[in-house]
Amino acid sequence: MVTNILRNLNNFHIHNLASKWFDFVA
């Protein structure tokens, strides 16, 4: 269960960085 939470946080963090990067590029 802990690993699942960490995985979700990691996916959210990566998605957040990707969104900011795409906003910067666009």
N, C-alpha and C positions, 0 to 999 in steps of 0.2 A: 504493500500500500504506500509506503514511504517513497519507494522508487517511482511509483506511478505519479505521485504528486510532484516529485522533482522533475520527472520527464515533462509533465504538463507545464511547469514553470519554465523549463528550458525552451520548450516549443513556443511559449508565449514571448519569451525574451527574444528569440530569433525572429519571430514574426514582427515584433516591435522594431527591431533594428532594420529589417528588410523594408518595413513601411517608411521609416524615416529616410532610409537610403534612396528609395524610389521617389519620395517627395523631393529630395534634394536633386536627384537627376532630372526629374520632370520639372 
